Amino acid sequence: MRNKIYIYTFLIFFGLLSGCATVDNKDPMEGYNRAIYSFNEAVDDFVAEPVARGYLAVTPDIVVKGVNNFFNNIRDVITFINDLLQFKGEHAANDGGRVLVNTTVGLLGFIDVHSMNGGERRKEDFGQTLAFYGWENSAYFVLPVLGPSTVRDAGGILVDTLFFDPISYINNDVAFRNALRIAQFIDARAELLNATAILDQAALDPYAFQRDSYLQYRERLINDGKTDPSDEYFEDYNILGKNTPDATEDLTQLNEYDFYLTDDTVDTVEINSADKVSQSLQE
C-alpha cells in the first residue's frame, strides 16, 4: 500500500512539473484558484477557525507552546534534510544541531532549548530545493484546505510530507499517526488567527493580497532573505513595513503559513491605498 502511495505521489508530482508560470503571469490558473480559495474560506469559517479558537480556549498556554514547539521540531527535521540537498553545510550544522538538542534535552522538542540559548530557527523545504536546482518561476496554485502554494511548492509539500516528515514513518499505529496530523493542522491554524484578522482588514481583494504576500514570502525564503525591494511584489504589497533595506531582513524563521506575520505582535494595519498595505509592528 505504501509503495502505491509513493508511485501515485511521483505521478502527481511529475504531472505538476508541466505547470510553470511565465515571468509576466504568476497566476495563469486564477479562475480555478479563486474557486478553491472560496472553498477554503468556507471550510475555515465553519470548521478550521472555530476548532482552533476552541483549542486555544481550553488548552493552557504552556501546553499550546509545548505542542507548537514539538511540531516545529519535526519541521526542523525537514529543514535539515533540505539543507543537505542544497549543500548548505553551515545551515545544516545549525539545523541538525537544533533537532538533536531539542529532541534530547528539550524532551522531543516540547521545550525549544536551542532558541532559549540564542539559536536560530530557519526554514527549508523541497520547494526551495527545487528552486535551488533551477525551477525558479512557478505558477501560483491554491491547494484545497492547505491554501496558497505554487505548482513547484505543491510538489515539494508532497515530497516533504511523504518522505522527509518523521510522522509519515509511523506505520504500526495508523490511528496515532492520523491524530498527530490533525493536531498538527490545528496547531498551524491556531498560529494564524491573527493573520486572519489582518487579511480581513487590510485588503479590498483578500485573494490577491494573499497570493502576492505568499509569492513575496516564498521568494525571500528561496533567496535566504535576500530579495530586491524593487521587485513588483514589494511595490504592490508592502506587508512587512517600509520599502527600505531594513524591511528585507532575513525572514527565514517564519513558519509554514505565516507569510505576512513576524514574531512581533501586530499593532495596527494601515491601508495606504486600494492596492498598498503597510503594517505597523509593535517592537
Phi and psi in degrees as a GROMACS rama.xvg file:
@    title "Ramachandran Plot"
@    xaxis  label "Phi"
@    yaxis  label "Psi"
@TYPE xy
-64.9461  -37.373  ARG-2
-63.7449  -37.1421  ASN-3
-63.5688  -39.9735  LYS-4
-61.155  -43.7156  ILE-5
-59.7327  -44.7741  TYR-6
-61.7308  -47.8182  ILE-7
-61.9136  -37.9687  TYR-8
-60.8813  -46.5304  THR-9
-67.8144  -36.2784  PHE-10
-61.1357  -45.2041  LEU-11
-64.0486  -44.8284  ILE-12
-60.8452  -48.7421  PHE-13
-72.8209  -24.1322  PHE-14
-66.687  -36.9562  GLY-15
-66.8924  -23.6984  LEU-16
-60.2975  -22.3179  LEU-17
-78.0335  -13.819  SER-18
-95.4615  82.8346  GLY-19
-108.813  145.102  CYS-20
-89.2547  159.289  ALA-21
-93.8112  167.649  THR-22
-62.2161  -35.9299  VAL-23
-83.6975  -19.5558  ASP-24
-132.971  99.1579  ASN-25
-83.6368  -10.7705  LYS-26
-132.445  63.586  ASP-27
-70.386  -14.7243  PRO-28
-107.99  37.1663  MET-29
-60.375  -38.705  GLU-30
-59.3808  -49.4545  GLY-31
-62.2303  -45.6872  TYR-32
-61.8453  -40.3312  ASN-33
-66.4263  -35.3562  ARG-34
-65.1627  -45.3476  ALA-35
-67.6085  -36.0599  ILE-36
-59.355  -44.1688  TYR-37
-63.9601  -40.4108  SER-38
-61.4888  -45.8921  PHE-39
-62.0139  -38.4591  ASN-40
-62.165  -40.3176  GLU-41
-65.9786  -44.532  ALA-42
-60.898  -41.261  VAL-43
-66.9073  -44.0571  ASP-44
-63.6859  -38.6818  ASP-45
-100.135  -16.5224  PHE-46
-127.884  -66.4098  VAL-47
-63.5813  -49.8885  ALA-48
-65.8734  -46.007  GLU-49
-59.0539  -39.2065  PRO-50
-65.2446  -42.8985  VAL-51
-63.5005  -42.5253  ALA-52
-66.3736  -38.1024  ARG-53
-65.748  -39.4556  GLY-54
-59.455  -46.4454  TYR-55
-68.6353  -30.2352  LEU-56
-71.2292  -32.8853  ALA-57
-105.071  -6.57809  VAL-58
-106.687  129.574  THR-59
-57.8079  145.436  PRO-60
-56.3749  -38.2729  ASP-61
-65.7424  -32.5627  ILE-62
-73.466  -42.7773  VAL-63
-57.2019  -44.6369  VAL-64
-65.3973  -41.6821  LYS-65
-63.6735  -42.9295  GLY-66
-63.6668  -42.5578  VAL-67
-61.4623  -42.4673  ASN-68
-61.9367  -40.6069  ASN-69
-59.412  -48.5327  PHE-70
-72.377  -30.5812  PHE-71
-64.6633  -34.7217  ASN-72
-65.4012  -38.5666  ASN-73
-65.3651  -40.4411  ILE-74
-60.2261  -35.4115  ARG-75
-66.5374  -28.9609  ASP-76
-61.9813  -44.4224  VAL-77
-63.0478  -41.1882  ILE-78
-60.001  -45.3782  THR-79
-59.7625  -44.3716  PHE-80
-63.3748  -41.7488  ILE-81
-72.7311  -28.4869  ASN-82
-56.034  -48.1691  ASP-83
-62.9586  -42.1139  LEU-84
-65.196  -26.1028  LEU-85
-98.1744  7.06555  GLN-86
58.0569  35.8382  PHE-87
-94.3583  80.6978  LYS-88
-61.4672  -45.6461  GLY-89
-64.3564  -42.6608  GLU-90
-67.7728  -37.5906  HIS-91
-62.9621  -38.7192  ALA-92
-63.9179  -43.2127  ALA-93
-65.2316  -48.7854  ASN-94
-73.3153  -36.0217  ASP-95
-66.0126  -41.6254  GLY-96
-63.5443  -36.479  GLY-97
-60.8095  -47.6868  ARG-98
-61.6673  -43.3037  VAL-99
-61.9803  -48.3585  LEU-100
-65.8123  -47.6147  VAL-101
-70.392  -30.9653  ASN-102
-73.6134  -33.023  THR-103
-93.8629  -72.5472  THR-104
-63.8995  -35.1299  VAL-105
-86.6506  12.8911  GLY-106
56.6558  66.2269  LEU-107
64.4426  20.1967  LEU-108
95.1116  -3.56392  GLY-109
-64.7105  -24.2308  PHE-110
-117.024  124.559  ILE-111
-86.6724  75.4931  ASP-112
-62.9393  -38.2491  VAL-113
-60.3365  -47.5587  HIS-114
-68.6855  -35.2378  SER-115
-61.7612  -24.3292  MET-116
-104.284  23.4033  ASN-117
88.5356  8.68978  GLY-118
-73.0078  156.432  GLY-119
-102.182  133.629  GLU-120
-97.877  126.206  ARG-121
-115.939  174.313  ARG-122
-139.049  123.408  LYS-123
-131.777  146.668  GLU-124
-143.432  175.712  ASP-125
-70.5927  -25.1682  PHE-126
-61.0678  -42.6514  GLY-127
-65.8961  -36.2112  GLN-128
-63.8116  -40.969  THR-129
-62.9045  -38.7804  LEU-130
-64.4817  -37.7302  ALA-131
-59.8558  -35.6686  PHE-132
-90.6956  10.4206  TYR-133
120.76  -11.9847  GLY-134
-86.8461  82.3862  TRP-135
-86.7582  -47.3459  GLU-136
-94.9158  130.163  ASN-137
-146.245  143.373  SER-138
-67.5356  139.803  ALA-139
-63.589  139.411  TYR-140
-149.882  115.583  PHE-141
-88.7799  123.708  VAL-142
-90.3365  137.659  LEU-143
-56.3161  130.533  PRO-144
72.1109  -48.4974  VAL-145
-72.8074  -30.2532  LEU-146
97.1938  -149.551  GLY-147
-64.3852  140.525  PRO-148
-161.186  -168.561  SER-149
-132.373  170.452  THR-150
-58.466  -44.3597  VAL-151
-61.8084  -47.7449  ARG-152
-70.068  -29.4017  ASP-153
-64.3303  -42.1473  ALA-154
-63.0153  -37.9951  GLY-155
-63.1067  -39.2919  GLY-156
-61.3149  -41.6995  ILE-157
-60.3284  -47.4141  LEU-158
-65.7719  -47.1117  VAL-159
-58.6187  -43.9177  ASP-160
-70.6093  -44.9517  THR-161
-85.7091  -24.5739  LEU-162
-115.679  -31.8378  PHE-163
-106.153  -22.5114  PHE-164
-78.4465  120.668  ASP-165
-57.2639  -28.6203  PRO-166
-61.3028  -33.2878  ILE-167
-67.2444  -14.1698  SER-168
-96.9781  10.522  TYR-169
-85.7313  94.2062  ILE-170
-101.099  -19.1425  ASN-171
-88.8953  -4.81693  ASN-172
-147.92  84.8768  ASP-173
-64.2941  -37.9208  VAL-174
-61.7833  -41.441  ALA-175
-66.3304  -41.7579  PHE-176
-61.3855  -43.2317  ARG-177
-66.3749  -36.7322  ASN-178
-63.5942  -39.1877  ALA-179
-63.3623  -40.1265  LEU-180
-63.3609  -42.6598  ARG-181
-64.2984  -44.3579  ILE-182
-62.9208  -37.9846  ALA-183
-62.9055  -41.2475  GLN-184
-66.7193  -43.7988  PHE-185
-63.6605  -41.455  ILE-186
-60.7235  -44.5372  ASP-187
-64.29  -41.245  ALA-188
-68.9311  -36.2896  ARG-189
-62.5157  -34.3706  ALA-190
-66.7075  -22.0564  GLU-191
-99.2887  9.55192  LEU-192
-61.4005  -40.8643  LEU-193
-66.9019  -35.021  ASN-194
-63.421  -35.1055  ALA-195
-60.4859  -42.9774  THR-196
-63.9542  -40.5277  ALA-197
-62.6053  -45.6957  ILE-198
-61.777  -41.9563  LEU-199
-65.3224  -36.6143  ASP-200
-84.1839  -33.6035  GLN-201
-90.0019  -18.5095  ALA-202
-127.294  132.183  ALA-203
-72.6783  -27.7167  LEU-204
-125.188  88.5702  ASP-205
-57.0857  -34.0332  PRO-206
-61.4931  -49.2646  TYR-207
-65.4083  -37.7309  ALA-208
-62.8936  -45.4385  PHE-209
-64.9822  -42.962  GLN-210
-60.0894  -51.964  ARG-211
-70.0496  -33.0243  ASP-212
-64.3654  -44.0344  SER-213
-63.3826  -46.0252  TYR-214
-63.3613  -37.5313  LEU-215
-65.5378  -43.9535  GLN-216
-61.0396  -44.5028  TYR-217
-67.1131  -38.0267  ARG-218
-61.3306  -40.4512  GLU-219
-65.7398  -42.2634  ARG-220
-62.1963  -45.7841  LEU-221
-60.7277  -35.2508  ILE-222
-96.8029  18.1244  ASN-223
53.4392  40.5177  ASP-224
83.8426  0.0725388  GLY-225
-103.563  91.1954  LYS-226
-126.382  140.433  THR-227
-68.5867  119.482  ASP-228
-63.516  -15.0154  PRO-229
-81.5673  -3.84252  SER-230
-56.8161  149.797  ASP-231
-59.2926  -30.838  GLU-232
-76.5544  -27.3584  TYR-233
-70.3376  -34.3038  PHE-234
-72.9298  -38.5139  GLU-235
-74.9543  -42.0735  ASP-236
-133.344  106.892  TYR-237
-95.3266  79.0154  ASN-238
-91.8369  -10.7584  ILE-239
-119.446  13.9597  LEU-240
130.595  -156.134  GLY-241
-76.8386  153.284  LYS-242
-78.5923  72.5393  ASN-243
-130.578  166.847  THR-244
-55.2012  -30.4417  PRO-245
-64.741  -26.077  ASP-246
-80.9062  -8.20297  ALA-247
-106.276  28.5298  THR-248
-63.5709  164.253  GLU-249
-59.2264  123.786  ASP-250
-115.676  19.0979  LEU-251
-72.3625  -5.86982  THR-252
-88.9069  -0.860245  GLN-253
-67.6162  153.558  LEU-254
-81.0545  -177.568  ASN-255
-57.1711  -41.1538  GLU-256
-113.155  -10.0232  TYR-257
-86.3488  70.29  ASP-258
-85.043  -0.487564  PHE-259
-133.457  30.1854  TYR-260
-131.634  149.978  LEU-261
-112.92  -177.162  THR-262
-72.3159  -12.408  ASP-263
-75.0427  165.845  ASP-264
-84.2759  131.583  THR-265
-73.186  125.701  VAL-266
-97.7462  -59.1186  ASP-267
-139.438  160.162  THR-268
-125.123  122.913  VAL-269
-110.926  129.382  GLU-270
-95.4811  109.798  ILE-271
-81.1836  -34.3958  ASN-272
-160.237  -175.727  SER-273
-62.9469  -26.3491  ALA-274
-118.762  -0.347811  ASP-275
-124.955  136.564  LYS-276
-132.522  138.971  VAL-277
-133.378  145.487  SER-278
-105.007  139.735  GLN-279
-103.732  113.932  SER-280
-100.701  134.551  LEU-281
-78.1266  126.757  GLN-282
